[in-house]
Amino acid sequence: MLEKAAIGVAKGRLDYGPPVAVIDIGSNSVRLVVYEGVTRSPTPLFNEKTLAGLGREVQSKGLLAADAVEKALIALKRFRALCDTMQVERLWVLATAACREARNGKEFIATAEKICRTKIDVISGQREAELTAFGVVSGFHRPDGIVGDLGGGSLELVDVQGSRIRPGTTLPLGGLALLDRSGKSIKKAEKLVKTALDGAKLLKAGEDRTFYAVGGTWRALAQLHMAQTGYPLHVMHGYVIRAKEALEFSRLVHRVNPETLSQIEVVNAARRPLLPYAALVLEHVVRAAEPRDVVFSALGVREGLLYTLLNAEERKKDALLAAAGELNLLRSRSPQHGEELIDWTDAFMATSGLDESSDEKRLRQAACLVADIGWRAHPDYRGEQSLSIIAHAAFVGIDHPGRAYLALAIFFRHVGLLHDEELSPRIRELATTRTLDRARVLGAALRVAYMVSASQPGVLPRAPLKVERHRLVLRLEGAVSALAGERVSSRLKQLARLVGREPVVVTS
């Protein structure tokens, strides 16, 4: 039997108090996500959706289909029970296009509110666009482009630059809406898309910027592209397709029967009928906006809502560093040591002569925070396991090459620099020559730090590593001088070779 004190928050969770939850009643899916807390980088504790198809007949009949309503209400009963089971204290419920447009939408909402035991916010298209934009702001480092959220009933478009969000627009181009209005004719649907997008002046501001694609059916499209191209990292958030390739791939998908597409089995069977319509919309959005690339976001309205609940100070935090800090707190032998590594490597890089961009600096600092998360693994597998955890972690605010850098740096920190044969060629595909070189340098520096400090706090501030007069100098003076030794010198020599300096250990 567990002791009573052990039944509460598990040691593997951060104690932000009772979990919070958001239910999103969309035109196609009804989804519950329970989060650990309202934080800069919220971590889902539970995620479940039901493809109810509420908006299936709204355009043609003006009503939520009876069977879809029944399916949605059954899902909501389960979701409310799950919230009770997980002791959720704060629950937000949002409803979008289908519920605000259907004649029986108010009736459905009234029943749903009794089940959920809370007020349901039937948000306007403008508000939906705004929340989606906040979701992208929360999930990308300094986003710059047009955000498009394709749901079952509508397409929301909004311009985002950094944390600045301009007024958005909503168009009746959701997959279910197009399927319904066109009578399942892709040719008729294409005319509807062209007509609607011709009036979307907002897209003209997207030239040579990023188009951020949000929504389950667009993510399914990206999942199919990943499978067909053999992409090495199965992480949806931050997946990039160059605009020309997105155009050609989208055209292919909407011109053939989805069931004949290679790798179509990776897409949920219930989503496949909507895939051509999602592809059709993406093709014409790319034509109209002429973006540089299309980037897929796993964050949208729900995460945008949580972001709006943060105070100004929390919003300003770097989402990647916030997530890495949480992992450091949960998995490292000494979280303080991870923080000290940042200052220690800051000083080294500032004197090393190696140029470092602001984005490379934040990636290095994040790597310092996650450098020790694999310490409980068998020594022979710490590098491999750390690489896998970091490459596939639920990080936001980082692109896929950035993930590769973090994973490679910690891999080298564990296995050393002479074991490339142990490195998966798949993760290396994401790394440029510069990324690989910087990962080696940081990995080698971390090997020095951990050999000197034994992962204990308070040592590194008294053992600075700097380049002085063209020499790589590690100072171990006073109480820490006895930490010098052959293995410390050996690791310092490895790092010195990478940066082209003479290694020196100073003790007194």
SEVOKOL-500749 format. One record per residue (C-alpha): x, y, z; residue number from 1; residue in three letters. Coordinates in steps of 0.2 Angstrom, whole numbers, always signed. Example, Ala and Ser with C-alpha at 12.3 -4.5 7.8 and 13.67 -1.06 7.14 Angstrom:
REM SEVOKOL-500749
{{+62; -22; +39}; 1; 'ala'}
{{+68; -5; +36}; 2; 'ser'}
END
This chain:
REM SEVOKOL-500749
{{+0; +0; +0}; 1; 'met'}
{{+6; +18; -4}; 2; 'leu'}
{{+8; +29; +11}; 3; 'glu'}
{{-5; +43; +10}; 4; 'lys'}
{{+8; +57; +7}; 5; 'ala'}
{{+14; +47; -9}; 6; 'ala'}
{{-3; +47; -17}; 7; 'ile'}
{{-3; +65; -22}; 8; 'gly'}
{{+8; +73; -35}; 9; 'val'}
{{+20; +60; -42}; 10; 'ala'}
{{+39; +64; -41}; 11; 'lys'}
{{+40; +64; -60}; 12; 'gly'}
{{+28; +79; -60}; 13; 'arg'}
{{+30; +97; -56}; 14; 'leu'}
{{+18; +104; -43}; 15; 'asp'}
{{+8; +118; -51}; 16; 'tyr'}
{{-7; +113; -40}; 17; 'gly'}
{{-22; +104; -47}; 18; 'pro'}
{{-22; +101; -66}; 19; 'pro'}
{{-31; +112; -78}; 20; 'val'}
{{-41; +107; -94}; 21; 'ala'}
{{-48; +114; -110}; 22; 'val'}
{{-62; +106; -120}; 23; 'ile'}
{{-62; +112; -138}; 24; 'asp'}
{{-79; +108; -147}; 25; 'ile'}
{{-74; +110; -165}; 26; 'gly'}
{{-84; +107; -181}; 27; 'ser'}
{{-75; +91; -184}; 28; 'asn'}
{{-68; +85; -168}; 29; 'ser'}
{{-71; +87; -149}; 30; 'val'}
{{-55; +86; -139}; 31; 'arg'}
{{-50; +86; -121}; 32; 'leu'}
{{-33; +91; -115}; 33; 'val'}
{{-28; +91; -97}; 34; 'val'}
{{-12; +101; -93}; 35; 'tyr'}
{{+0; +100; -78}; 36; 'glu'}
{{-3; +119; -76}; 37; 'gly'}
{{-5; +136; -83}; 38; 'val'}
{{+14; +139; -88}; 39; 'thr'}
{{+24; +146; -101}; 40; 'arg'}
{{+27; +129; -109}; 41; 'ser'}
{{+11; +119; -103}; 42; 'pro'}
{{+14; +100; -103}; 43; 'thr'}
{{-2; +89; -107}; 44; 'pro'}
{{-6; +76; -94}; 45; 'leu'}
{{-20; +68; -105}; 46; 'phe'}
{{-26; +71; -123}; 47; 'asn'}
{{-41; +63; -131}; 48; 'glu'}
{{-52; +68; -146}; 49; 'lys'}
{{-68; +61; -154}; 50; 'thr'}
{{-71; +65; -172}; 51; 'leu'}
{{-89; +69; -170}; 52; 'ala'}
{{-92; +79; -186}; 53; 'gly'}
{{-104; +92; -179}; 54; 'leu'}
{{-102; +103; -194}; 55; 'gly'}
{{-106; +90; -207}; 56; 'arg'}
{{-123; +97; -212}; 57; 'glu'}
{{-122; +115; -206}; 58; 'val'}
{{-119; +123; -223}; 59; 'gln'}
{{-133; +113; -232}; 60; 'ser'}
{{-146; +111; -219}; 61; 'lys'}
{{-141; +124; -206}; 62; 'gly'}
{{-141; +111; -192}; 63; 'leu'}
{{-129; +100; -181}; 64; 'leu'}
{{-133; +82; -187}; 65; 'ala'}
{{-142; +72; -174}; 66; 'ala'}
{{-130; +58; -174}; 67; 'asp'}
{{-115; +70; -173}; 68; 'ala'}
{{-124; +78; -158}; 69; 'val'}
{{-126; +62; -149}; 70; 'glu'}
{{-108; +57; -152}; 71; 'lys'}
{{-102; +74; -146}; 72; 'ala'}
{{-112; +73; -130}; 73; 'leu'}
{{-106; +55; -126}; 74; 'ile'}
{{-88; +62; -128}; 75; 'ala'}
{{-92; +76; -117}; 76; 'leu'}
{{-99; +65; -103}; 77; 'lys'}
{{-83; +55; -103}; 78; 'arg'}
{{-72; +71; -103}; 79; 'phe'}
{{-81; +78; -88}; 80; 'arg'}
{{-79; +61; -79}; 81; 'ala'}
{{-60; +61; -84}; 82; 'leu'}
{{-59; +79; -77}; 83; 'cys'}
{{-67; +73; -61}; 84; 'asp'}
{{-55; +58; -60}; 85; 'thr'}
{{-40; +69; -63}; 86; 'met'}
{{-46; +82; -50}; 87; 'gln'}
{{-46; +96; -62}; 88; 'val'}
{{-51; +112; -54}; 89; 'glu'}
{{-51; +124; -68}; 90; 'arg'}
{{-60; +119; -85}; 91; 'leu'}
{{-62; +130; -100}; 92; 'trp'}
{{-74; +124; -114}; 93; 'val'}
{{-73; +133; -131}; 94; 'leu'}
{{-85; +130; -146}; 95; 'ala'}
{{-82; +136; -163}; 96; 'thr'}
{{-89; +138; -181}; 97; 'ala'}
{{-102; +124; -181}; 98; 'ala'}
{{-110; +129; -164}; 99; 'cys'}
{{-111; +147; -168}; 100; 'arg'}
{{-119; +145; -185}; 101; 'glu'}
{{-131; +130; -183}; 102; 'ala'}
{{-149; +134; -179}; 103; 'arg'}
{{-149; +121; -166}; 104; 'asn'}
{{-132; +126; -159}; 105; 'gly'}
{{-139; +135; -144}; 106; 'lys'}
{{-149; +120; -139}; 107; 'glu'}
{{-134; +109; -141}; 108; 'phe'}
{{-123; +121; -130}; 109; 'ile'}
{{-136; +122; -116}; 110; 'ala'}
{{-136; +103; -115}; 111; 'thr'}
{{-117; +102; -116}; 112; 'ala'}
{{-116; +115; -102}; 113; 'glu'}
{{-126; +104; -90}; 114; 'lys'}
{{-114; +89; -94}; 115; 'ile'}
{{-98; +99; -92}; 116; 'cys'}
{{-105; +109; -77}; 117; 'arg'}
{{-97; +125; -83}; 118; 'thr'}
{{-101; +139; -95}; 119; 'lys'}
{{-96; +136; -113}; 120; 'ile'}
{{-88; +150; -123}; 121; 'asp'}
{{-95; +150; -141}; 122; 'val'}
{{-81; +161; -148}; 123; 'ile'}
{{-82; +172; -164}; 124; 'ser'}
{{-72; +169; -179}; 125; 'gly'}
{{-62; +184; -174}; 126; 'gln'}
{{-58; +178; -157}; 127; 'arg'}
{{-54; +160; -164}; 128; 'glu'}
{{-41; +168; -175}; 129; 'ala'}
{{-34; +178; -161}; 130; 'glu'}
{{-32; +163; -149}; 131; 'leu'}
{{-24; +153; -163}; 132; 'thr'}
{{-12; +167; -166}; 133; 'ala'}
{{-8; +167; -147}; 134; 'phe'}
{{-5; +148; -148}; 135; 'gly'}
{{+8; +151; -162}; 136; 'val'}
{{+16; +165; -152}; 137; 'val'}
{{+17; +153; -137}; 138; 'ser'}
{{+25; +139; -148}; 139; 'gly'}
{{+37; +147; -159}; 140; 'phe'}
{{+52; +158; -155}; 141; 'his'}
{{+49; +176; -163}; 142; 'arg'}
{{+36; +170; -176}; 143; 'pro'}
{{+34; +180; -192}; 144; 'asp'}
{{+21; +176; -204}; 145; 'gly'}
{{+3; +172; -208}; 146; 'ile'}
{{-6; +160; -196}; 147; 'val'}
{{-20; +149; -204}; 148; 'gly'}
{{-31; +138; -193}; 149; 'asp'}
{{-41; +125; -204}; 150; 'leu'}
{{-55; +117; -194}; 151; 'gly'}
{{-70; +108; -199}; 152; 'gly'}
{{-81; +123; -202}; 153; 'gly'}
{{-69; +138; -205}; 154; 'ser'}
{{-52; +144; -209}; 155; 'leu'}
{{-45; +158; -198}; 156; 'glu'}
{{-31; +169; -204}; 157; 'leu'}
{{-21; +181; -194}; 158; 'val'}
{{-4; +190; -196}; 159; 'asp'}
{{+9; +188; -182}; 160; 'val'}
{{+25; +196; -180}; 161; 'gln'}
{{+34; +192; -163}; 162; 'gly'}
{{+21; +195; -150}; 163; 'ser'}
{{+11; +207; -161}; 164; 'arg'}
{{-5; +201; -167}; 165; 'ile'}
{{-16; +210; -180}; 166; 'arg'}
{{-34; +208; -182}; 167; 'pro'}
{{-39; +192; -191}; 168; 'gly'}
{{-52; +185; -203}; 169; 'thr'}
{{-63; +170; -204}; 170; 'thr'}
{{-68; +161; -220}; 171; 'leu'}
{{-80; +146; -222}; 172; 'pro'}
{{-67; +135; -229}; 173; 'leu'}
{{-66; +121; -216}; 174; 'gly'}
{{-65; +103; -223}; 175; 'gly'}
{{-83; +98; -218}; 176; 'leu'}
{{-90; +115; -224}; 177; 'ala'}
{{-82; +113; -241}; 178; 'leu'}
{{-87; +94; -242}; 179; 'leu'}
{{-105; +100; -238}; 180; 'asp'}
{{-106; +115; -249}; 181; 'arg'}
{{-98; +107; -264}; 182; 'ser'}
{{-109; +91; -263}; 183; 'gly'}
{{-93; +82; -262}; 184; 'lys'}
{{-86; +89; -278}; 185; 'ser'}
{{-68; +94; -278}; 186; 'ile'}
{{-70; +105; -293}; 187; 'lys'}
{{-85; +115; -285}; 188; 'lys'}
{{-75; +116; -269}; 189; 'ala'}
{{-60; +123; -279}; 190; 'glu'}
{{-71; +137; -285}; 191; 'lys'}
{{-77; +141; -268}; 192; 'leu'}
{{-59; +142; -261}; 193; 'val'}
{{-54; +153; -275}; 194; 'lys'}
{{-68; +165; -273}; 195; 'thr'}
{{-66; +166; -254}; 196; 'ala'}
{{-47; +168; -255}; 197; 'leu'}
{{-48; +182; -268}; 198; 'asp'}
{{-55; +193; -255}; 199; 'gly'}
{{-43; +189; -242}; 200; 'ala'}
{{-31; +204; -243}; 201; 'lys'}
{{-23; +198; -227}; 202; 'leu'}
{{-13; +185; -237}; 203; 'leu'}
{{-4; +198; -247}; 204; 'lys'}
{{+6; +202; -232}; 205; 'ala'}
{{+13; +184; -232}; 206; 'gly'}
{{+25; +185; -246}; 207; 'glu'}
{{+42; +178; -242}; 208; 'asp'}
{{+37; +175; -224}; 209; 'arg'}
{{+31; +159; -215}; 210; 'thr'}
{{+14; +152; -216}; 211; 'phe'}
{{+10; +143; -200}; 212; 'tyr'}
{{-2; +129; -203}; 213; 'ala'}
{{-14; +124; -188}; 214; 'val'}
{{-27; +111; -187}; 215; 'gly'}
{{-29; +92; -187}; 216; 'gly'}
{{-32; +89; -205}; 217; 'thr'}
{{-17; +100; -210}; 218; 'trp'}
{{-7; +90; -198}; 219; 'arg'}
{{-13; +74; -206}; 220; 'ala'}
{{-7; +81; -222}; 221; 'leu'}
{{+10; +84; -215}; 222; 'ala'}
{{+11; +67; -207}; 223; 'gln'}
{{+8; +60; -224}; 224; 'leu'}
{{+22; +70; -232}; 225; 'his'}
{{+34; +65; -218}; 226; 'met'}
{{+30; +47; -222}; 227; 'ala'}
{{+32; +48; -240}; 228; 'gln'}
{{+48; +57; -239}; 229; 'thr'}
{{+55; +46; -225}; 230; 'gly'}
{{+58; +61; -214}; 231; 'tyr'}
{{+70; +56; -199}; 232; 'pro'}
{{+61; +65; -185}; 233; 'leu'}
{{+42; +61; -181}; 234; 'his'}
{{+39; +77; -172}; 235; 'val'}
{{+25; +87; -180}; 236; 'met'}
{{+28; +104; -171}; 237; 'his'}
{{+40; +114; -181}; 238; 'gly'}
{{+39; +103; -197}; 239; 'tyr'}
{{+44; +113; -212}; 240; 'val'}
{{+39; +111; -230}; 241; 'ile'}
{{+46; +123; -243}; 242; 'arg'}
{{+33; +133; -252}; 243; 'ala'}
{{+36; +125; -269}; 244; 'lys'}
{{+35; +108; -262}; 245; 'glu'}
{{+20; +112; -252}; 246; 'ala'}
{{+11; +118; -268}; 247; 'leu'}
{{+16; +102; -278}; 248; 'glu'}
{{+11; +90; -264}; 249; 'phe'}
{{-5; +98; -260}; 250; 'ser'}
{{-10; +98; -279}; 251; 'arg'}
{{-6; +79; -279}; 252; 'leu'}
{{-16; +75; -264}; 253; 'val'}
{{-32; +84; -270}; 254; 'his'}
{{-32; +77; -287}; 255; 'arg'}
{{-32; +59; -283}; 256; 'val'}
{{-42; +47; -272}; 257; 'asn'}
{{-33; +48; -255}; 258; 'pro'}
{{-34; +29; -253}; 259; 'glu'}
{{-22; +27; -268}; 260; 'thr'}
{{-9; +38; -260}; 261; 'leu'}
{{+7; +30; -254}; 262; 'ser'}
{{+8; +29; -235}; 263; 'gln'}
{{-10; +34; -233}; 264; 'ile'}
{{-12; +22; -219}; 265; 'glu'}
{{-2; +34; -207}; 266; 'val'}
{{-18; +45; -208}; 267; 'val'}
{{-33; +42; -197}; 268; 'asn'}
{{-46; +34; -208}; 269; 'ala'}
{{-59; +46; -202}; 270; 'ala'}
{{-49; +61; -208}; 271; 'arg'}
{{-45; +54; -225}; 272; 'arg'}
{{-61; +60; -234}; 273; 'pro'}
{{-56; +78; -228}; 274; 'leu'}
{{-38; +77; -234}; 275; 'leu'}
{{-41; +83; -252}; 276; 'pro'}
{{-51; +98; -246}; 277; 'tyr'}
{{-37; +102; -234}; 278; 'ala'}
{{-24; +100; -248}; 279; 'ala'}
{{-35; +111; -259}; 280; 'leu'}
{{-35; +125; -247}; 281; 'val'}
{{-17; +124; -243}; 282; 'leu'}
{{-12; +125; -261}; 283; 'glu'}
{{-22; +141; -264}; 284; 'his'}
{{-17; +149; -248}; 285; 'val'}
{{+1; +146; -254}; 286; 'val'}
{{-3; +153; -271}; 287; 'arg'}
{{-11; +168; -264}; 288; 'ala'}
{{+2; +172; -250}; 289; 'ala'}
{{+18; +166; -259}; 290; 'glu'}
{{+26; +162; -242}; 291; 'pro'}
{{+44; +156; -241}; 292; 'arg'}
{{+39; +140; -232}; 293; 'asp'}
{{+25; +131; -223}; 294; 'val'}
{{+28; +127; -204}; 295; 'val'}
{{+16; +116; -195}; 296; 'phe'}
{{+10; +120; -177}; 297; 'ser'}
{{+4; +107; -164}; 298; 'ala'}
{{-2; +122; -154}; 299; 'leu'}
{{-17; +132; -158}; 300; 'gly'}
{{-33; +139; -149}; 301; 'val'}
{{-31; +129; -133}; 302; 'arg'}
{{-13; +134; -130}; 303; 'glu'}
{{-17; +151; -135}; 304; 'gly'}
{{-31; +152; -122}; 305; 'leu'}
{{-18; +147; -109}; 306; 'leu'}
{{-6; +159; -115}; 307; 'tyr'}
{{-18; +173; -112}; 308; 'thr'}
{{-20; +168; -94}; 309; 'leu'}
{{-1; +171; -91}; 310; 'leu'}
{{+5; +188; -84}; 311; 'asn'}
{{+16; +199; -94}; 312; 'ala'}
{{+32; +193; -86}; 313; 'glu'}
{{+28; +175; -89}; 314; 'glu'}
{{+23; +178; -107}; 315; 'arg'}
{{+40; +186; -110}; 316; 'lys'}
{{+49; +170; -105}; 317; 'lys'}
{{+58; +159; -118}; 318; 'asp'}
{{+47; +144; -120}; 319; 'ala'}
{{+61; +132; -124}; 320; 'leu'}
{{+71; +138; -109}; 321; 'leu'}
{{+56; +136; -98}; 322; 'ala'}
{{+53; +118; -104}; 323; 'ala'}
{{+71; +114; -103}; 324; 'ala'}
{{+72; +121; -85}; 325; 'gly'}
{{+57; +110; -80}; 326; 'glu'}
{{+66; +95; -87}; 327; 'leu'}
{{+81; +100; -78}; 328; 'asn'}
{{+71; +101; -62}; 329; 'leu'}
{{+63; +84; -64}; 330; 'leu'}
{{+78; +73; -71}; 331; 'arg'}
{{+95; +81; -66}; 332; 'ser'}
{{+105; +76; -51}; 333; 'arg'}
{{+107; +94; -47}; 334; 'ser'}
{{+96; +107; -55}; 335; 'pro'}
{{+107; +121; -49}; 336; 'gln'}
{{+122; +113; -58}; 337; 'his'}
{{+112; +114; -74}; 338; 'gly'}
{{+110; +133; -71}; 339; 'glu'}
{{+128; +135; -67}; 340; 'glu'}
{{+133; +127; -83}; 341; 'leu'}
{{+125; +141; -92}; 342; 'ile'}
{{+136; +154; -84}; 343; 'asp'}
{{+151; +143; -86}; 344; 'trp'}
{{+149; +140; -104}; 345; 'thr'}
{{+144; +158; -107}; 346; 'asp'}
{{+161; +163; -101}; 347; 'ala'}
{{+170; +150; -111}; 348; 'phe'}
{{+160; +155; -127}; 349; 'met'}
{{+163; +174; -124}; 350; 'ala'}
{{+182; +171; -124}; 351; 'thr'}
{{+183; +157; -136}; 352; 'ser'}
{{+183; +167; -153}; 353; 'gly'}
{{+169; +157; -159}; 354; 'leu'}
{{+155; +167; -166}; 355; 'asp'}
{{+138; +163; -159}; 356; 'glu'}
{{+121; +170; -164}; 357; 'ser'}
{{+107; +174; -151}; 358; 'ser'}
{{+98; +159; -157}; 359; 'asp'}
{{+113; +148; -155}; 360; 'glu'}
{{+116; +155; -138}; 361; 'lys'}
{{+98; +150; -132}; 362; 'arg'}
{{+100; +133; -139}; 363; 'leu'}
{{+117; +131; -130}; 364; 'arg'}
{{+109; +137; -114}; 365; 'gln'}
{{+94; +124; -116}; 366; 'ala'}
{{+107; +110; -119}; 367; 'ala'}
{{+115; +115; -102}; 368; 'cys'}
{{+99; +112; -93}; 369; 'leu'}
{{+95; +95; -101}; 370; 'val'}
{{+113; +89; -100}; 371; 'ala'}
{{+111; +77; -86}; 372; 'asp'}
{{+93; +70; -89}; 373; 'ile'}
{{+100; +53; -93}; 374; 'gly'}
{{+110; +49; -78}; 375; 'trp'}
{{+99; +35; -72}; 376; 'arg'}
{{+102; +25; -88}; 377; 'ala'}
{{+115; +12; -89}; 378; 'his'}
{{+132; +21; -93}; 379; 'pro'}
{{+133; +12; -110}; 380; 'asp'}
{{+116; +19; -116}; 381; 'tyr'}
{{+115; +36; -108}; 382; 'arg'}
{{+120; +45; -124}; 383; 'gly'}
{{+108; +35; -135}; 384; 'glu'}
{{+94; +37; -122}; 385; 'gln'}
{{+97; +56; -119}; 386; 'ser'}
{{+97; +59; -138}; 387; 'leu'}
{{+81; +50; -141}; 388; 'ser'}
{{+72; +59; -126}; 389; 'ile'}
{{+78; +76; -131}; 390; 'ile'}
{{+75; +74; -150}; 391; 'ala'}
{{+57; +69; -147}; 392; 'his'}
{{+53; +79; -131}; 393; 'ala'}
{{+37; +90; -131}; 394; 'ala'}
{{+48; +106; -133}; 395; 'phe'}
{{+41; +121; -141}; 396; 'val'}
{{+51; +137; -147}; 397; 'gly'}
{{+63; +126; -156}; 398; 'ile'}
{{+64; +120; -174}; 399; 'asp'}
{{+70; +103; -180}; 400; 'his'}
{{+88; +107; -183}; 401; 'pro'}
{{+88; +115; -166}; 402; 'gly'}
{{+82; +98; -158}; 403; 'arg'}
{{+96; +89; -168}; 404; 'ala'}
{{+109; +101; -160}; 405; 'tyr'}
{{+103; +98; -142}; 406; 'leu'}
{{+102; +80; -144}; 407; 'ala'}
{{+119; +78; -153}; 408; 'leu'}
{{+128; +89; -139}; 409; 'ala'}
{{+121; +79; -125}; 410; 'ile'}
{{+125; +63; -135}; 411; 'phe'}
{{+143; +69; -137}; 412; 'phe'}
{{+144; +74; -118}; 413; 'arg'}
{{+140; +55; -114}; 414; 'his'}
{{+149; +45; -127}; 415; 'val'}
{{+164; +56; -131}; 416; 'gly'}
{{+169; +63; -148}; 417; 'leu'}
{{+177; +47; -155}; 418; 'leu'}
{{+161; +36; -157}; 419; 'his'}
{{+152; +43; -172}; 420; 'asp'}
{{+148; +25; -177}; 421; 'glu'}
{{+136; +25; -162}; 422; 'glu'}
{{+127; +40; -169}; 423; 'leu'}
{{+111; +37; -179}; 424; 'ser'}
{{+113; +44; -196}; 425; 'pro'}
{{+94; +49; -196}; 426; 'arg'}
{{+97; +62; -183}; 427; 'ile'}
{{+113; +68; -192}; 428; 'arg'}
{{+102; +72; -207}; 429; 'glu'}
{{+95; +86; -198}; 430; 'leu'}
{{+111; +94; -194}; 431; 'ala'}
{{+122; +106; -204}; 432; 'thr'}
{{+141; +105; -204}; 433; 'thr'}
{{+140; +120; -192}; 434; 'arg'}
{{+127; +112; -181}; 435; 'thr'}
{{+137; +96; -179}; 436; 'leu'}
{{+153; +106; -176}; 437; 'asp'}
{{+145; +117; -162}; 438; 'arg'}
{{+137; +101; -154}; 439; 'ala'}
{{+154; +93; -153}; 440; 'arg'}
{{+162; +109; -145}; 441; 'val'}
{{+148; +110; -132}; 442; 'leu'}
{{+148; +91; -129}; 443; 'gly'}
{{+167; +92; -126}; 444; 'ala'}
{{+165; +107; -114}; 445; 'ala'}
{{+151; +98; -104}; 446; 'leu'}
{{+163; +83; -103}; 447; 'arg'}
{{+176; +94; -94}; 448; 'val'}
{{+163; +102; -83}; 449; 'ala'}
{{+155; +85; -77}; 450; 'tyr'}
{{+172; +78; -74}; 451; 'met'}
{{+177; +93; -63}; 452; 'val'}
{{+161; +95; -54}; 453; 'ser'}
{{+154; +77; -52}; 454; 'ala'}
{{+137; +85; -56}; 455; 'ser'}
{{+138; +94; -39}; 456; 'gln'}
{{+133; +112; -37}; 457; 'pro'}
{{+145; +126; -31}; 458; 'gly'}
{{+160; +119; -40}; 459; 'val'}
{{+159; +127; -58}; 460; 'leu'}
{{+158; +145; -51}; 461; 'pro'}
{{+175; +142; -44}; 462; 'arg'}
{{+182; +133; -59}; 463; 'ala'}
{{+181; +145; -74}; 464; 'pro'}
{{+185; +139; -91}; 465; 'leu'}
{{+191; +153; -103}; 466; 'lys'}
{{+203; +157; -117}; 467; 'val'}
{{+217; +168; -111}; 468; 'glu'}
{{+231; +173; -122}; 469; 'arg'}
{{+227; +160; -135}; 470; 'his'}
{{+227; +146; -122}; 471; 'arg'}
{{+212; +136; -115}; 472; 'leu'}
{{+214; +139; -97}; 473; 'val'}
{{+204; +129; -83}; 474; 'leu'}
{{+207; +137; -66}; 475; 'arg'}
{{+206; +126; -51}; 476; 'leu'}
{{+211; +136; -37}; 477; 'glu'}
{{+209; +136; -18}; 478; 'gly'}
{{+197; +123; -12}; 479; 'ala'}
{{+194; +115; -29}; 480; 'val'}
{{+212; +113; -34}; 481; 'ser'}
{{+212; +95; -28}; 482; 'ala'}
{{+199; +91; -41}; 483; 'leu'}
{{+213; +92; -55}; 484; 'ala'}
{{+218; +75; -62}; 485; 'gly'}
{{+223; +65; -77}; 486; 'glu'}
{{+205; +63; -84}; 487; 'arg'}
{{+201; +81; -82}; 488; 'val'}
{{+217; +86; -92}; 489; 'ser'}
{{+213; +73; -105}; 490; 'ser'}
{{+195; +80; -108}; 491; 'arg'}
{{+202; +98; -108}; 492; 'leu'}
{{+214; +92; -122}; 493; 'lys'}
{{+200; +85; -132}; 494; 'gln'}
{{+191; +102; -131}; 495; 'leu'}
{{+207; +112; -134}; 496; 'ala'}
{{+209; +102; -151}; 497; 'arg'}
{{+192; +107; -157}; 498; 'leu'}
{{+195; +126; -153}; 499; 'val'}
{{+213; +126; -159}; 500; 'gly'}
{{+220; +131; -142}; 501; 'arg'}
{{+234; +125; -130}; 502; 'glu'}
{{+226; +117; -115}; 503; 'pro'}
{{+232; +123; -97}; 504; 'val'}
{{+226; +118; -80}; 505; 'val'}
{{+230; +131; -67}; 506; 'val'}
{{+230; +125; -49}; 507; 'thr'}
{{+236; +133; -33}; 508; 'ser'}
END
